[in-house]
């Protein structure tokens, strides 16, 4: 996943071969301007590929290869949305953390509409601390950096 913030692009936890990661860095340097925005925003690698396609000619070898590799990396690193579900009561002293594949813009609304599409991912205790989380180390670090956590928090990873 890529994050555009304050006119810079940050990669988060993307795994691939040395060649694929080199192409990704080239893509950010050469085509990153298609992602820049004033407000912080998260992009999947597939969105990045689509934005490049919309602006540049993918028939040129370099651009075509960049788009191809971005799509391969997207398939190998699907983005997830993590959401801390507000508890129905404070009796248990904890909140559930759920996740769903994709970058969900309004996790609260999505969860309310279709909770069955979300999978259990972890727990937050009543002090706002992460108890457990089934996610990669980058996502766990992001949660811990946001402590104390609160219900309604959304993290992309």
mmCIF file of the C-alpha atoms, coordinates in Angstrom:
data_MODEL
# 
_entry.id   MODEL 
# 
loop_
_atom_site.group_PDB 
_atom_site.id 
_atom_site.type_symbol 
_atom_site.label_atom_id 
_atom_site.label_alt_id 
_atom_site.label_comp_id 
_atom_site.label_asym_id 
_atom_site.label_entity_id 
_atom_site.label_seq_id 
_atom_site.pdbx_PDB_ins_code 
_atom_site.Cartn_x 
_atom_site.Cartn_y 
_atom_site.Cartn_z 
_atom_site.occupancy 
_atom_site.B_iso_or_equiv 
_atom_site.pdbx_formal_charge 
_atom_site.auth_seq_id 
_atom_site.auth_comp_id 
_atom_site.auth_asym_id 
_atom_site.auth_atom_id 
_atom_site.pdbx_PDB_model_num 
ATOM 1   C CA . UNK A 1 1   ? 0.000   0.000   0.000   1.00 0.00 ? 1   UNK A CA 1 
ATOM 2   C CA . UNK A 1 2   ? 1.104   3.547   -0.671  1.00 0.00 ? 2   UNK A CA 1 
ATOM 3   C CA . UNK A 1 3   ? 0.302   6.638   1.360   1.00 0.00 ? 3   UNK A CA 1 
ATOM 4   C CA . UNK A 1 4   ? 0.403   10.142  -0.077  1.00 0.00 ? 4   UNK A CA 1 
ATOM 5   C CA . UNK A 1 5   ? 1.043   12.722  2.629   1.00 0.00 ? 5   UNK A CA 1 
ATOM 6   C CA . UNK A 1 6   ? 2.280   16.300  2.415   1.00 0.00 ? 6   UNK A CA 1 
ATOM 7   C CA . UNK A 1 7   ? 3.566   15.906  -1.154  1.00 0.00 ? 7   UNK A CA 1 
ATOM 8   C CA . UNK A 1 8   ? 5.544   12.754  -0.419  1.00 0.00 ? 8   UNK A CA 1 
ATOM 9   C CA . UNK A 1 9   ? 4.743   9.097   -0.999  1.00 0.00 ? 9   UNK A CA 1 
ATOM 10  C CA . UNK A 1 10  ? 5.398   6.460   1.653   1.00 0.00 ? 10  UNK A CA 1 
ATOM 11  C CA . UNK A 1 11  ? 5.512   2.687   1.027   1.00 0.00 ? 11  UNK A CA 1 
ATOM 12  C CA . UNK A 1 12  ? 4.203   0.450   3.792   1.00 0.00 ? 12  UNK A CA 1 
ATOM 13  C CA . UNK A 1 13  ? 5.082   -3.227  4.112   1.00 0.00 ? 13  UNK A CA 1 
ATOM 14  C CA . UNK A 1 14  ? 5.230   -4.164  0.428   1.00 0.00 ? 14  UNK A CA 1 
ATOM 15  C CA . UNK A 1 15  ? 6.948   -7.476  -0.262  1.00 0.00 ? 15  UNK A CA 1 
ATOM 16  C CA . UNK A 1 16  ? 8.346   -8.577  -3.607  1.00 0.00 ? 16  UNK A CA 1 
ATOM 17  C CA . UNK A 1 17  ? 11.473  -9.593  -5.446  1.00 0.00 ? 17  UNK A CA 1 
ATOM 18  C CA . UNK A 1 18  ? 14.431  -7.204  -5.620  1.00 0.00 ? 18  UNK A CA 1 
ATOM 19  C CA . UNK A 1 19  ? 13.471  -6.427  -9.228  1.00 0.00 ? 19  UNK A CA 1 
ATOM 20  C CA . UNK A 1 20  ? 9.818   -5.708  -8.343  1.00 0.00 ? 20  UNK A CA 1 
ATOM 21  C CA . UNK A 1 21  ? 10.789  -3.417  -5.465  1.00 0.00 ? 21  UNK A CA 1 
ATOM 22  C CA . UNK A 1 22  ? 13.279  -1.604  -7.696  1.00 0.00 ? 22  UNK A CA 1 
ATOM 23  C CA . UNK A 1 23  ? 10.524  -1.047  -10.280 1.00 0.00 ? 23  UNK A CA 1 
ATOM 24  C CA . UNK A 1 24  ? 8.203   0.190   -7.503  1.00 0.00 ? 24  UNK A CA 1 
ATOM 25  C CA . UNK A 1 25  ? 10.798  2.759   -6.395  1.00 0.00 ? 25  UNK A CA 1 
ATOM 26  C CA . UNK A 1 26  ? 11.252  3.795   -10.036 1.00 0.00 ? 26  UNK A CA 1 
ATOM 27  C CA . UNK A 1 27  ? 7.458   4.140   -10.366 1.00 0.00 ? 27  UNK A CA 1 
ATOM 28  C CA . UNK A 1 28  ? 7.266   6.386   -7.311  1.00 0.00 ? 28  UNK A CA 1 
ATOM 29  C CA . UNK A 1 29  ? 10.117  8.588   -8.563  1.00 0.00 ? 29  UNK A CA 1 
ATOM 30  C CA . UNK A 1 30  ? 8.949   8.734   -12.180 1.00 0.00 ? 30  UNK A CA 1 
ATOM 31  C CA . UNK A 1 31  ? 5.158   8.622   -11.890 1.00 0.00 ? 31  UNK A CA 1 
ATOM 32  C CA . UNK A 1 32  ? 4.479   9.564   -8.244  1.00 0.00 ? 32  UNK A CA 1 
ATOM 33  C CA . UNK A 1 33  ? 3.019   12.925  -9.194  1.00 0.00 ? 33  UNK A CA 1 
ATOM 34  C CA . UNK A 1 34  ? -0.213  11.161  -10.231 1.00 0.00 ? 34  UNK A CA 1 
ATOM 35  C CA . UNK A 1 35  ? -0.756  10.271  -6.534  1.00 0.00 ? 35  UNK A CA 1 
ATOM 36  C CA . UNK A 1 36  ? 0.130   13.523  -4.851  1.00 0.00 ? 36  UNK A CA 1 
ATOM 37  C CA . UNK A 1 37  ? -2.730  15.210  -3.053  1.00 0.00 ? 37  UNK A CA 1 
ATOM 38  C CA . UNK A 1 38  ? -3.137  17.935  -0.453  1.00 0.00 ? 38  UNK A CA 1 
ATOM 39  C CA . UNK A 1 39  ? -4.868  15.643  2.032   1.00 0.00 ? 39  UNK A CA 1 
ATOM 40  C CA . UNK A 1 40  ? -3.378  12.379  3.303   1.00 0.00 ? 40  UNK A CA 1 
ATOM 41  C CA . UNK A 1 41  ? -4.686  9.470   1.229   1.00 0.00 ? 41  UNK A CA 1 
ATOM 42  C CA . UNK A 1 42  ? -3.978  5.745   0.898   1.00 0.00 ? 42  UNK A CA 1 
ATOM 43  C CA . UNK A 1 43  ? -3.628  4.088   -2.499  1.00 0.00 ? 43  UNK A CA 1 
ATOM 44  C CA . UNK A 1 44  ? -3.479  0.458   -3.500  1.00 0.00 ? 44  UNK A CA 1 
ATOM 45  C CA . UNK A 1 45  ? -0.850  -0.550  -6.018  1.00 0.00 ? 45  UNK A CA 1 
ATOM 46  C CA . UNK A 1 46  ? -3.654  -1.305  -8.498  1.00 0.00 ? 46  UNK A CA 1 
ATOM 47  C CA . UNK A 1 47  ? -4.948  2.272   -8.102  1.00 0.00 ? 47  UNK A CA 1 
ATOM 48  C CA . UNK A 1 48  ? -1.433  3.574   -8.742  1.00 0.00 ? 48  UNK A CA 1 
ATOM 49  C CA . UNK A 1 49  ? -1.224  1.446   -11.910 1.00 0.00 ? 49  UNK A CA 1 
ATOM 50  C CA . UNK A 1 50  ? -4.635  2.721   -13.094 1.00 0.00 ? 50  UNK A CA 1 
ATOM 51  C CA . UNK A 1 51  ? -3.646  6.353   -12.499 1.00 0.00 ? 51  UNK A CA 1 
ATOM 52  C CA . UNK A 1 52  ? -0.431  5.864   -14.479 1.00 0.00 ? 52  UNK A CA 1 
ATOM 53  C CA . UNK A 1 53  ? -2.448  4.244   -17.303 1.00 0.00 ? 53  UNK A CA 1 
ATOM 54  C CA . UNK A 1 54  ? -4.860  7.174   -17.346 1.00 0.00 ? 54  UNK A CA 1 
ATOM 55  C CA . UNK A 1 55  ? -2.065  9.708   -17.870 1.00 0.00 ? 55  UNK A CA 1 
ATOM 56  C CA . UNK A 1 56  ? 0.740   7.876   -19.682 1.00 0.00 ? 56  UNK A CA 1 
ATOM 57  C CA . UNK A 1 57  ? 0.962   5.640   -22.749 1.00 0.00 ? 57  UNK A CA 1 
ATOM 58  C CA . UNK A 1 58  ? 1.433   2.052   -21.527 1.00 0.00 ? 58  UNK A CA 1 
ATOM 59  C CA . UNK A 1 59  ? 2.615   1.021   -24.995 1.00 0.00 ? 59  UNK A CA 1 
ATOM 60  C CA . UNK A 1 60  ? 6.007   2.515   -24.171 1.00 0.00 ? 60  UNK A CA 1 
ATOM 61  C CA . UNK A 1 61  ? 8.154   -0.301  -22.748 1.00 0.00 ? 61  UNK A CA 1 
ATOM 62  C CA . UNK A 1 62  ? 9.106   1.411   -19.466 1.00 0.00 ? 62  UNK A CA 1 
ATOM 63  C CA . UNK A 1 63  ? 5.562   2.503   -18.611 1.00 0.00 ? 63  UNK A CA 1 
ATOM 64  C CA . UNK A 1 64  ? 4.082   -0.848  -19.628 1.00 0.00 ? 64  UNK A CA 1 
ATOM 65  C CA . UNK A 1 65  ? 6.551   -2.728  -17.438 1.00 0.00 ? 65  UNK A CA 1 
ATOM 66  C CA . UNK A 1 66  ? 5.892   -0.430  -14.462 1.00 0.00 ? 66  UNK A CA 1 
ATOM 67  C CA . UNK A 1 67  ? 2.125   -0.971  -14.729 1.00 0.00 ? 67  UNK A CA 1 
ATOM 68  C CA . UNK A 1 68  ? 2.585   -4.743  -15.098 1.00 0.00 ? 68  UNK A CA 1 
ATOM 69  C CA . UNK A 1 69  ? 4.829   -4.971  -12.021 1.00 0.00 ? 69  UNK A CA 1 
ATOM 70  C CA . UNK A 1 70  ? 2.529   -2.759  -9.933  1.00 0.00 ? 70  UNK A CA 1 
ATOM 71  C CA . UNK A 1 71  ? -0.374  -5.111  -10.697 1.00 0.00 ? 71  UNK A CA 1 
ATOM 72  C CA . UNK A 1 72  ? 1.760   -8.161  -9.786  1.00 0.00 ? 72  UNK A CA 1 
ATOM 73  C CA . UNK A 1 73  ? 2.751   -6.530  -6.499  1.00 0.00 ? 73  UNK A CA 1 
ATOM 74  C CA . UNK A 1 74  ? -0.885  -5.657  -5.805  1.00 0.00 ? 74  UNK A CA 1 
ATOM 75  C CA . UNK A 1 75  ? -1.889  -9.308  -6.213  1.00 0.00 ? 75  UNK A CA 1 
ATOM 76  C CA . UNK A 1 76  ? 0.932   -10.388 -3.878  1.00 0.00 ? 76  UNK A CA 1 
ATOM 77  C CA . UNK A 1 77  ? 0.227   -7.603  -1.317  1.00 0.00 ? 77  UNK A CA 1 
ATOM 78  C CA . UNK A 1 78  ? -3.535  -7.012  -1.155  1.00 0.00 ? 78  UNK A CA 1 
ATOM 79  C CA . UNK A 1 79  ? -4.339  -4.010  1.072   1.00 0.00 ? 79  UNK A CA 1 
ATOM 80  C CA . UNK A 1 80  ? -6.539  -4.485  4.146   1.00 0.00 ? 80  UNK A CA 1 
ATOM 81  C CA . UNK A 1 81  ? -8.647  -2.158  6.219   1.00 0.00 ? 81  UNK A CA 1 
ATOM 82  C CA . UNK A 1 82  ? -8.610  -2.682  10.002  1.00 0.00 ? 82  UNK A CA 1 
ATOM 83  C CA . UNK A 1 83  ? -11.476 -1.267  12.062  1.00 0.00 ? 83  UNK A CA 1 
ATOM 84  C CA . UNK A 1 84  ? -11.977 -1.138  15.845  1.00 0.00 ? 84  UNK A CA 1 
ATOM 85  C CA . UNK A 1 85  ? -15.642 -1.961  16.319  1.00 0.00 ? 85  UNK A CA 1 
ATOM 86  C CA . UNK A 1 86  ? -17.445 0.044   19.008  1.00 0.00 ? 86  UNK A CA 1 
ATOM 87  C CA . UNK A 1 87  ? -18.560 -2.274  21.824  1.00 0.00 ? 87  UNK A CA 1 
ATOM 88  C CA . UNK A 1 88  ? -22.269 -2.729  22.508  1.00 0.00 ? 88  UNK A CA 1 
ATOM 89  C CA . UNK A 1 89  ? -21.550 -2.608  26.251  1.00 0.00 ? 89  UNK A CA 1 
ATOM 90  C CA . UNK A 1 90  ? -18.529 -2.051  28.482  1.00 0.00 ? 90  UNK A CA 1 
ATOM 91  C CA . UNK A 1 91  ? -19.095 -5.301  30.354  1.00 0.00 ? 91  UNK A CA 1 
ATOM 92  C CA . UNK A 1 92  ? -16.307 -7.206  28.590  1.00 0.00 ? 92  UNK A CA 1 
ATOM 93  C CA . UNK A 1 93  ? -13.846 -4.307  28.848  1.00 0.00 ? 93  UNK A CA 1 
ATOM 94  C CA . UNK A 1 94  ? -12.603 -4.738  25.303  1.00 0.00 ? 94  UNK A CA 1 
ATOM 95  C CA . UNK A 1 95  ? -13.374 -3.935  21.671  1.00 0.00 ? 95  UNK A CA 1 
ATOM 96  C CA . UNK A 1 96  ? -13.034 -6.239  18.689  1.00 0.00 ? 96  UNK A CA 1 
ATOM 97  C CA . UNK A 1 97  ? -10.741 -5.403  15.794  1.00 0.00 ? 97  UNK A CA 1 
ATOM 98  C CA . UNK A 1 98  ? -11.944 -6.619  12.416  1.00 0.00 ? 98  UNK A CA 1 
ATOM 99  C CA . UNK A 1 99  ? -10.400 -6.484  8.948   1.00 0.00 ? 99  UNK A CA 1 
ATOM 100 C CA . UNK A 1 100 ? -11.473 -6.655  5.352   1.00 0.00 ? 100 UNK A CA 1 
ATOM 101 C CA . UNK A 1 101 ? -9.518  -6.838  2.112   1.00 0.00 ? 101 UNK A CA 1 
ATOM 102 C CA . UNK A 1 102 ? -9.317  -3.549  0.232   1.00 0.00 ? 102 UNK A CA 1 
ATOM 103 C CA . UNK A 1 103 ? -9.115  0.116   1.141   1.00 0.00 ? 103 UNK A CA 1 
ATOM 104 C CA . UNK A 1 104 ? -12.574 0.770   2.553   1.00 0.00 ? 104 UNK A CA 1 
ATOM 105 C CA . UNK A 1 105 ? -13.197 4.553   2.639   1.00 0.00 ? 105 UNK A CA 1 
ATOM 106 C CA . UNK A 1 106 ? -15.973 4.444   5.277   1.00 0.00 ? 106 UNK A CA 1 
ATOM 107 C CA . UNK A 1 107 ? -15.253 1.385   7.418   1.00 0.00 ? 107 UNK A CA 1 
ATOM 108 C CA . UNK A 1 108 ? -17.993 2.187   9.942   1.00 0.00 ? 108 UNK A CA 1 
ATOM 109 C CA . UNK A 1 109 ? -20.721 2.347   7.301   1.00 0.00 ? 109 UNK A CA 1 
ATOM 110 C CA . UNK A 1 110 ? -19.348 -0.736  5.530   1.00 0.00 ? 110 UNK A CA 1 
ATOM 111 C CA . UNK A 1 111 ? -19.255 -2.744  8.763   1.00 0.00 ? 111 UNK A CA 1 
ATOM 112 C CA . UNK A 1 112 ? -22.801 -1.711  9.711   1.00 0.00 ? 112 UNK A CA 1 
ATOM 113 C CA . UNK A 1 113 ? -24.122 -2.651  6.269   1.00 0.00 ? 113 UNK A CA 1 
ATOM 114 C CA . UNK A 1 114 ? -22.343 -6.013  5.973   1.00 0.00 ? 114 UNK A CA 1 
ATOM 115 C CA . UNK A 1 115 ? -20.562 -7.205  9.130   1.00 0.00 ? 115 UNK A CA 1 
ATOM 116 C CA . UNK A 1 116 ? -20.224 -10.705 7.667   1.00 0.00 ? 116 UNK A CA 1 
ATOM 117 C CA . UNK A 1 117 ? -17.695 -9.438  5.103   1.00 0.00 ? 117 UNK A CA 1 
ATOM 118 C CA . UNK A 1 118 ? -15.304 -8.486  7.924   1.00 0.00 ? 118 UNK A CA 1 
ATOM 119 C CA . UNK A 1 119 ? -13.049 -11.038 9.665   1.00 0.00 ? 119 UNK A CA 1 
ATOM 120 C CA . UNK A 1 120 ? -11.981 -11.066 13.310  1.00 0.00 ? 120 UNK A CA 1 
ATOM 121 C CA . UNK A 1 121 ? -8.442  -9.700  13.552  1.00 0.00 ? 121 UNK A CA 1 
ATOM 122 C CA . UNK A 1 122 ? -7.783  -8.840  17.198  1.00 0.00 ? 122 UNK A CA 1 
ATOM 123 C CA . UNK A 1 123 ? -8.751  -7.130  20.451  1.00 0.00 ? 123 UNK A CA 1 
ATOM 124 C CA . UNK A 1 124 ? -8.240  -3.779  22.149  1.00 0.00 ? 124 UNK A CA 1 
ATOM 125 C CA . UNK A 1 125 ? -8.598  -3.550  25.949  1.00 0.00 ? 125 UNK A CA 1 
ATOM 126 C CA . UNK A 1 126 ? -10.483 -0.893  27.917  1.00 0.00 ? 126 UNK A CA 1 
ATOM 127 C CA . UNK A 1 127 ? -7.247  1.102   28.354  1.00 0.00 ? 127 UNK A CA 1 
ATOM 128 C CA . UNK A 1 128 ? -6.944  1.505   24.590  1.00 0.00 ? 128 UNK A CA 1 
ATOM 129 C CA . UNK A 1 129 ? -4.051  -0.933  24.297  1.00 0.00 ? 129 UNK A CA 1 
ATOM 130 C CA . UNK A 1 130 ? -3.658  -3.578  21.628  1.00 0.00 ? 130 UNK A CA 1 
ATOM 131 C CA . UNK A 1 131 ? -4.167  -7.027  23.207  1.00 0.00 ? 131 UNK A CA 1 
ATOM 132 C CA . UNK A 1 132 ? -3.702  -9.152  20.090  1.00 0.00 ? 132 UNK A CA 1 
ATOM 133 C CA . UNK A 1 133 ? -3.779  -8.654  16.341  1.00 0.00 ? 133 UNK A CA 1 
ATOM 134 C CA . UNK A 1 134 ? -3.545  -11.056 13.437  1.00 0.00 ? 134 UNK A CA 1 
ATOM 135 C CA . UNK A 1 135 ? -1.575  -8.832  11.055  1.00 0.00 ? 135 UNK A CA 1 
ATOM 136 C CA . UNK A 1 136 ? 1.946   -8.181  9.846   1.00 0.00 ? 136 UNK A CA 1 
ATOM 137 C CA . UNK A 1 137 ? 4.504   -6.331  11.973  1.00 0.00 ? 137 UNK A CA 1 
ATOM 138 C CA . UNK A 1 138 ? 4.038   -3.047  10.079  1.00 0.00 ? 138 UNK A CA 1 
ATOM 139 C CA . UNK A 1 139 ? 0.315   -2.991  10.891  1.00 0.00 ? 139 UNK A CA 1 
ATOM 140 C CA . UNK A 1 140 ? 0.940   -3.945  14.529  1.00 0.00 ? 140 UNK A CA 1 
ATOM 141 C CA . UNK A 1 141 ? 3.476   -1.101  14.824  1.00 0.00 ? 141 UNK A CA 1 
ATOM 142 C CA . UNK A 1 142 ? 0.936   1.310   13.334  1.00 0.00 ? 142 UNK A CA 1 
ATOM 143 C CA . UNK A 1 143 ? -1.664  0.273   15.943  1.00 0.00 ? 143 UNK A CA 1 
ATOM 144 C CA . UNK A 1 144 ? 0.856   0.598   18.785  1.00 0.00 ? 144 UNK A CA 1 
ATOM 145 C CA . UNK A 1 145 ? 1.937   4.027   17.536  1.00 0.00 ? 145 UNK A CA 1 
ATOM 146 C CA . UNK A 1 146 ? -1.698  5.165   17.808  1.00 0.00 ? 146 UNK A CA 1 
ATOM 147 C CA . UNK A 1 147 ? -2.140  3.976   21.423  1.00 0.00 ? 147 UNK A CA 1 
ATOM 148 C CA . UNK A 1 148 ? -4.230  4.729   23.325  1.00 0.00 ? 148 UNK A CA 1 
ATOM 149 C CA . UNK A 1 149 ? -6.611  3.386   20.718  1.00 0.00 ? 149 UNK A CA 1 
ATOM 150 C CA . UNK A 1 150 ? -10.324 4.073   20.603  1.00 0.00 ? 150 UNK A CA 1 
ATOM 151 C CA . UNK A 1 151 ? -13.372 2.532   19.018  1.00 0.00 ? 151 UNK A CA 1 
ATOM 152 C CA . UNK A 1 152 ? -13.916 3.679   15.455  1.00 0.00 ? 152 UNK A CA 1 
ATOM 153 C CA . UNK A 1 153 ? -10.195 3.858   14.616  1.00 0.00 ? 153 UNK A CA 1 
ATOM 154 C CA . UNK A 1 154 ? -9.371  2.766   11.068  1.00 0.00 ? 154 UNK A CA 1 
ATOM 155 C CA . UNK A 1 155 ? -5.892  1.669   9.994   1.00 0.00 ? 155 UNK A CA 1 
ATOM 156 C CA . UNK A 1 156 ? -4.865  0.614   6.518   1.00 0.00 ? 156 UNK A CA 1 
ATOM 157 C CA . UNK A 1 157 ? -2.231  -2.031  6.042   1.00 0.00 ? 157 UNK A CA 1 
# 
